[in-house]
């Protein structure tokens, strides 16, 4: 466990250092367009500012979270396309809504000494999200567990809702799992979809 924590801290430090040395910016890592710079885009007119997810987040920045669901990294630690899409969408929301925290949800990878959540931390750092805006749920191994563990965290943090970031093919099941988990835990939470 100690080795895993040391490795994940080193991984984040190296990613941040390499990003800085190569001059990578959030604008280079994320798709171009309104609200895609690495700065805090208060009042941005991009889709994430005033669409259903953006409006929902603006209504209660301290009580509404952005939840991005994980996916298994590739054999050599590469980021799969579906996870890149989720990270791009979550980062765009996070940059536009810097007071809403991002929960990255995903447990152990099959061989890497970091969880999917820790792996996603690096991807969000590369896309301009600061560490203090991220919260890890690193125990889940399925969408049902993503929902159960994340709902427990949201309830403990006094949240009243969350934007769920995942791909279209996965959204219906994810939303059903989150609503079921909230009902089972007697958590009064509202969920809004943000398609990656």
Secondary structure, DSSP 8 states (H G I E B T S, - for coil): -HHHHHHHHHHHHHHHHHHHHTT--HHHHS--STT-SSS--TT--SHHHHSHHHHHHHHTTTTEEEEEE-----TTS---HHHHHHHHHHHHHHHH-TTS-EEEE--B-SSSSSBHHHHHHHHHHHTT--GGGEEEE----SHHHHHHHHHHHHHHTT--EEEEEE-HHHHHHHHHHHHHHHHHTT---EEEEEE-
